[in-house]
């Protein structure tokens, strides 16, 4: 099985036209394998989390509920989730035999996703802690300690997490790559269908460029199948439910915050206000 399907252009040139649709099943199987292997590892092999003891903290001064996600951030998340699921359903169900008039639904969902991503970039850049979702040196040092401890090598205990654990940050990075790939290629691909934004123009690019664009769009799309499966799996795991709930209600309990997070690496608003003398 090849990864790409090819065709001959009117000029006699071999050009890619899209991915091999068997990759849909590869993505589904990869997602299921990850879920099964991880669940077995957590159930039978994983050890209890241990963290380095953090220095002091004004736990008594913390509120009972720790704010984690603003209303704007939560709305973005659920709008993006709805549009992403719509895109995956309308893109791949017709390829596995479920036929319906999917094109209009697909480009509308893509438009919603694009607008939500643009909003999120502006919101995260100017109104949130932009760097909190990106891996930093402390994350990498603690990851190295966890790997060494996994293989039984002597090393110090890792620190508690910042606002976002390293796995969340790595997942976010993967979503950024795949999300931007489908978004940017999808915007150009809208010139090949009739929309309300601009007239249809299938001759905007050469056959080779269109083909490569469709391949990149498809590869990113099937990657998102696996990524969404992994995301949903972690969202419903019992130990992750407080984090999942915070994406609904906007906050988590003080007990979970102190158990999993380092108050020095994730300074909540009340602490920051007290430090400033407010």
ZAKERO-519400 format. One record per residue: z, y, x of N, C-alpha, C in turn; residue in one letter. Coordinates in steps of 0.05 Angstrom, whole numbers, plus 5000, padded with zeros to 4 digits. Layout:
<sites>
ZYXZYXZYXa
...
</sites>
This chain:
<sites>
500049765017500050005000500050255017x
498150435013498050685028499850895013x
500651085028502351295016500651495001x
498051515007496351714996493851584984x
492951684961490351604950488251804957x
485851694964483651864974481251854955x
479552054957477152054942474952194959x
472452174950470252304964469452554949x
469452784963468753034950465753054946x
464853244930461953284926460353324952x
461753414972460553454999460553205016x
461652985005461752735020464152715038x
466052895035468452895053470652735040x
471952565056474352415046476652615044x
477752645020480052825016482252685002x
484752755008487052644992487052764965x
487952604945488052714918490952714907x
492552524914495352514907496652274921x
499252254917500752034929500051774914x
500651544927500551294913502851274893x
502151224868504251234847506251014849x
505650814866507750604871510250714884x
509950954896512251084909514351154888x
513651184863515651224842517650994842x
516650754844518450524844519950504870x
518750584892520150584917522550774916x
522151014904524251204902526551104884x
525750974862527850864844529450644857x
528050464871529450244885531150354907x
530150554922531850674943534350794932x
534150934909536451044897538450834888x
537450624876539150404866540550264890x
539150224911540350094935542550264946x
542050524948544150704958546650684940x
546250694914548550684895550150424899x
548750194901550049944903551549914929x
550149984951551449964978553850144980x
553550394971555850574973558150484956x
557550394931559750304914561250064926x
559749874939561049644952562649744975x
561649924991563050035014565750165005x
565650334985567950474975570050274964x
569050064950570849874937572149684956x
570749594977571849384994572349465023x
571149675033571349735061572550005068x
572150195051573050475058576050485059x
577050635079579950675082580850935067x
583350955063584451195051583851435069x
583251665056582651905071585151995086x
584752075111586852185127585852455139x
587552655138586752915149588853015169x
587953175187589853315205591653495188x
594153515196596053675181595353965185x
594854105163594154385164596754545167x
596554765181598954935184599555075158x
602155075151603255225129601355305107x
602155445088600455545066602255635044x
601355835030602855945008602155794982x
602755534982602055374959603355474933x
605755564935607155664911605855914900x
604356064917603156304907600356254895x
599356014898596755954887596955914856x
594855994842594855944813594655644807x
595355574783595155294775592255194775x
590355364770587555304770586155474792x
584755334810583355474832580555534824x
579655784823576855844815574955734836x
572855604827570855484845568055584840x
567155584815564455664808564555884786x
563156104791562956314772561256224748x
561356374727559656314704556756324711x
555956524727553156544735552256304751x
553956204769553355974785553055724768x
554855694748554755464731552255464713x
551555704703549155724686546655654702x
546555754727544355684744544155384748x
546455254754546354964759545254814736x
546254874712545454714689542554774679x
541755024683538955094677537054954697x
537854964722536254824742536154524737x
538454404729538554124724536754054700x
536854204679535154154656532154174662x
531454384677528654414684527754204704x
529554124722528753914741528353644727x
530153574709529753324694527253334677x
526653554665524253584649521753554667x
521853664691519553634709519153344718x
521353204724521152924732520052754709x
521152804685520252644662517352684656x
516552944655513753004648511752934670x
512752924695510952854718510552554720x
512652394716512452114724512251914700x
513251984677512951804655510051734648x
508251934648505451864643504251674665x
505351684689504351514710505251224708x
507251174691508250904688507650804659x
505750944645504750844620505650974595x
507451174597508351314573506651564571x
504751554553502751774551503451974530x
503352234537503752454519502552704531x
502352914516501153164526503253314543x
503353254568505553334586505053584601x
502553674604501953894623503354154616x
503254234590504554484582507554474587x
508854254579511754234583512354244613x
510554134630511054124658511054404671x
508954554665508754824678510855014666x
511654984641513755144631516455084645x
517054824648519454754662519354844691x
517054834704516754934731517155234733x
516355384712516755674712519755734709x
521155584692524055624689525455564715x
524655344728525855274754525455484775x
523055594776522355804796524056054791x
524256134766525856374760528756324766x
529756094760532656034766533156024796x
531255924812531655924841531556204852x
529756364843529656644852532356794845x
533256744821535856864813538056764832x
538156504838540256384854540156504883x
537756534894537556654921538756934921x
538157094902539257364900542257354896x
543157194878545957174871547557064895x
546556854908547956744931548056934955x
545857084958545657264982547457504979x
547657624956549057874952551657864938x
552257644923554657634907556457394913x
555557214931557156974938557456964968x
559056774977559256725006556856555014x
554756685024552256555029552456315048x
554156345069554256145090556055905083x
557555925061559455715055558155445049x
555655445041554255205034552655085057x
552655215080551155115103553054995123x
552254765136553954635156554654825179x
557254815187558054975210559154785232x
560154905253561054755276563354575269x
565254675252567554515244566654265229x
564654295212563554065197562553845216x
561053935236559853745254561953605272x
563953765280566153645297567653445280x
568253505255569753315238568053075231x
565453115228563752885222563652695246x
563652805270563752635294566352475295x
568552605288571152455288571152235267x
569952285244569852075223568151835232x
565951895246564251675256565751515277x
567051655295568551515316570851345304x
572151445284574251295271573151055256x
570751085244569450865230568950635249x
568150695274567650485293570050405310x
572450505301574850415314575550555340x
574250775346574750915371577051115367x
578751145388580951335385579951625385x
580951775366580252055363582152185344x
582152455344583952595326583052575297x
584852655279584152655251582352895244x
580452855226578853085218580453275201x
579553525199580853725182580053685153x
581653795136580853805108578353965105x
577053935082574454055077574754355072x
572554495077572254775068571554755038x
570454965027569854964998567954734991x
565954695009564054475005564254275028x
564754025022564753815043561953795056x
561853675079559253655094557153515077x
557953305063555853155048554653335026x
556253515014555153704995553153895008x
553853975032552154165047549554035055x
549653785064547253635071545453585047x
546753515025545253475000543853734992x
545253954994544154214987541654275004x
541854205030539654255048537254085040x
537753835032535553665023534253774998x
535853874980534853994955533254244961x
534154404981532654644988529854574998x
529654375015527054285026525254185004x
526253994988524553874967524054074945x
526054224938525754424916523654634922x
523854744947521854944954519054824957x
518954574965516254444967514954424940x
516454324920515254294893514754564880x
516554754886516255014873513855164884x
513555184910511355334922508655204916x
508554944920505954804913505454814884x
507554794867507154814838506055074829x
506955294842505955564835502955574839x
501955474862499055484867497555294849x
498855064843497454864826497154964797x
498655164789498355274762495655414759x
494255474781491555584779489555374770x
490355124770488454914762488754844733x
490754954719491054904690491155174676x
490955164650491055414634493955484627x
494755714636497355824631497156104621x
499456234615499456504605499556704628x
499656604653500156784675497556884689x
495656704693493156784706490956594697x
488456684700486156514691485956264709x
484956054698484555804713482455844734x
483055754758481155784781481455554800x
480155324794480355084811478955124838x
477655344842476255384867477755574886x
480255614880481855794896482155694925x
482255424928482455304954480355084957x
479954994981478054774986479254514975x
477454314973478354054963480553934981x
480253965007482253865026484954005022x
484854265019487354415016488754334990x
487154324968488254234943489553954945x
488053774959489053504961491653494976x
491853634999494353635014496653754998x
495953954982498054084965499053884944x
497253734932498053534913499753314925x
499053244950500553034964503353134970x
503653374980506253484986507953514960x
506653604939508053624913509053354904x
507353154907508152884898510352764915x
510152794941512152684959514852814953x
514853074950517453214943518453124916x
516653084897517452994871518752724871x
517552524884518752264884521352264900x
521552434920524052464935526252564917x
525552734898527552844880528552634860x
526952424855527952204838530352084851x
530152014877532451904892534752094894x
534152344900536252544903537752594877x
536352604855537752644829539452394822x
538452154828540151914823542651924839x
542452004865544852014882546752234872x
545652454863547352674853548852594828x
547552464809548852384785550952164791x
550351984810552251774818554851894828x
554652084847557052204857558452374836x
556952494818558252664798560052504779x
559452244775561052084757563051904771x
563051904797565051744812567851854806x
569851684802572551784794573751984813x
573351944840574552124859573152394860x
570752414849569252664849569352814822x
570652694802570752814776571953094775x
574053154791575053434791572953634800x
571253554819569153734828567053764806x
566353544794564353554772565453724749x
567953694742569153844721569054144727x
569354214753569354494760566654624756x
564554464755561854574749561554624719x
563454524703563454574674565354794667x
567854774677569954964669570255194690x
569255154714569355364734571655344754x
573555154750575855144767576754864771x
578554824790579854564795582854594798x
584254374796587154394797588154474825x
590454604826591654674852592254424868x
593054204855593753964869591353844883x
589053834870586653724882585653904905x
585854164901585154354922586754304947x
589354284945591054244968590753974981x
590053774964589653504974587053474991x
584953614982582353564995581353805012x
582354045008581254275020583254425038x
582254545058583854695077583954985068x
586355085060586455365051585555575071x
585455495097584555685117581455685118x
580255465110577355445111576155535084x
577655495063576855595037579055765026x
578756025030580756215021580056304993x
581856234974581256304946581756594942x
580756704921580856994916583757104916x
585556954904588357054902589557074929x
588956884947589956894975588757134989x
586157174986584857395000586057654991x
586557684965587757924955590457974966x
592157764969594757794980594657875009x
592757755024592457815052591658105056x
590158225037589358495039591458695028x
593658585018595858745008595458824979x
593658694964593158754936595558654919x
</sites>
